[in-house]
């Protein structure tokens, strides 16, 4: 539905005043000016009442992007009508603002592609859209908007820095009991003999079992010393102001990204999150998606959640990311230390200080002002 702009309302009010004054004092010129103003406003409403009769599609690329990296919307406009189509404006509402481009007039059957940059300064899952088409008359007196209902989702991941993966194994020999289902496949410990599925190693075919069952059977191996990486992130809002929390998330994302990309079994633990993943690029995407939506916890909570104190799925390396800690926090981390081959505690400056000197017996301590500084010191001091 067409509406008047601020300029349109101003012209309309001026036209009413001019026509009224002209009729009152008997000046034809004022009445003519008033009539011209009415005519211009009416023409603007008529022009903007015509809906854009074009096919407009929009896609976001990339749909997953690091915070601060460029992301764009690609707008494709096609005039499938028999007549030339006038210009209009098309854009999206993104993160509280409106981002648009001016679409030029299109000849019959013509196509045009436009790009505009999307904001990526805030981490999170951001809705792009709905796509809005706007038409304004040449004098700027009237406008009409058409919402197509087309929306897209853009994942703004935490910023990641180059960091070396920390190697620490987790013994899981079948001689010591049944191997956990979380153990990755592919090494020399035999867990089971099962039916072949596409993608299995042909060299692992079990020919005797195949002959006995009449189906292709393979040996199912697990790794007795699979590198494992667990990241414990402090999410207590009372101890981590928003800027420091973002640095802590960036640091955790960098460490988990390196571990998962190296094929390590990874685990992300927070006050309300316990995400366990096998390594690989799919794990990288999953953990970054999880950290994309992670928020600080307002309610008081312990640094070490109950899920991390359970005997299952321990071992490998443990990294604790925090800003400051109480005595009970350090005691809880110290209690976890014997269950991991290596423990690293990383503290970031800027958190609420409690007067406690960070120290955990047997653990390596890294102090840094931000995520970038922490990764640099990690690469220098932590063995790969």
Protein Blocks (a to p, Z undefined) as FASTA:
>chain_A
ZZddfklmmmmmmmmmmmmmmmmnopaklmmmmmmmmmmmmmmmmmmmpccdbddddddd
dfbdcehiacddddddddfbfbdcddddddddeehiacddddddddehiacdddddddfk
bgcdddedjdddddddfkopaccdddehiacddddddddddddddddddddbfkloccdf
klcchiabdfbdcdddehiafklpcfklmmmnopacddddddfbbccddddddfbfklmc
fklmmmmmmmmmmmmmmmmmnopacddddfkbccdddedjklmmmmmmmmmmpccdfbgc
dfbdfklmpmghpahjdddddfbdcfklmmmmmmmmmmpfbdcddddehiacehiacdde
hiacdddfblklmmmmmmmmmcZZ
